[in-house]
Amino acid sequence: MIRGQASLFDGIFFLLIATSATGLIFYFMSSYGTSADMLMTDAYTVNSVQAALKSLYWVDFDSVAASIPGAATGYREDVMSCLKRSVEAGDVGSPSAPSCGAYAKDAMIESLRKTMIIFTQSGYDYMFAVRKERPEEWVTVQGDAISSVCDRTPRGQACVLQGTDNCDSVTQKELSAKLISIAAPFRIKQGDEIKDYAVFLCVWRR
Amino acid sequence: MAKRTRGFIGPLGDDIPSIFPIVIGLTLFFAGFAFGVTRYNERTTMLEERRTGLSISYSIMERGFVESDTALHPNLDELCQRAKDIADKNRLYVALSVQDAFTYVGSCNTPDCVFLNTAPFSSYGSGITKCVSDVWNSTFAKGDTKLLPRNYVSYSYPIAIPCADATCKTYQPGLINIIMWNYRPVV
């Protein structure tokens, strides 16, 4: 055996170790922070949906009334109050609801179109629904559901989400396998009875 | 004697062939290591900025609306102070602005847009000291982010903002933007 071959083998063996070590560094770096990044993205999404729902309690009906055909101004109520009046009368969007309640559905659509713009521009869809508690029963929305899906549906075509649908329908209709849902409770006094309700805002990736 | 030295080209010459893979191996390893350290630092900084951004957003989104001042403009003073306190602890610059849902309405000269950490930003221009507000106003507000550091973090949240029009008396739908970046000078 030529003596140089032994030291050459040592060098090649060292190269092999160095290549493996470098490969490990690359492997570690490709996954470093990925799960933390995903967690923070989820936290941001949940926080944004909460913020959107919270803002609806402050948005003045008059600020969106101009976009609603036939709606008057001067009610001096926030859109959530309008929604409560509508729910009190039966369905969301019931024309017989008092005050701005008759325009509650349109007001909600207009408000959400503006507040949820960061979601719709990022490839997310959303849906808004109301549920009566004890016994649990979803409140019907007249016509199409309050959702960005229906907002995108061309006129004359039926929306895939109807007024009888709710956040559970998103997975049932296979629009998405994973959705984030935020709820906020509210109460309505009807006569001597106090009824508990909750509004739901759910988002999912298109 | 001649048989025993066959193939032997001297103590140094004998090792020359092995020097090449060793040099290549060392170069490869240190280059990979340097790359790894750089990426690690970048990622760690980015994650830290995002974590701080979330902390700031939890604090300023507490109520879901922006108060108005006497002229019915958005008054971000209190929110800015909260954001600044958190950002300072994490050595970050932070700027806040509000906008209605579709249009950017902030400007450096109006209360719609409030800027924080107005420390000198001397890396812009030759000897010209610019504050963060100038950077924001001239770049980010116009959609041009090239003067900002590569790893700035920006969050937008829905929030109720004071009405811009007289028919509405309280709040309208809007957005609040939080943008953060590191103290490192911009290249």
Interface residues (C-beta under 8 A of the other chain):
Chain A: I2 R3 G4 S7 L8 F9 D10 G11 I12 F14 L15 I17 A18 T19 A21 T22 I25 F26 F28 M29 Y32 G33 A36 D37 M40 A43 Y44 N47 S48 Q50 A51 A52 K54 S55 Y57 W58 V59 D60 D62 S63 V64 A65 A66 T73 R76 D78 S111 R113 K114 T115 M116 I117 I118
Chain B: G7 F8 I9 D14 D15 I16 P17 S18 I19 F20 P21 I22 I24 G25 L26 L28 F29 A31 G32 F33 F35 G36 R39 Y40 R43 T44 M46 L47 R50 R51 L54 S57 Y58 M61 R63 G64 F65 D100 A101 F102 Y155 S156 Y157 P158 I159 A160 C163 D165 T167 C168 K169 T170 Y171 Q172 P173 G174 L175
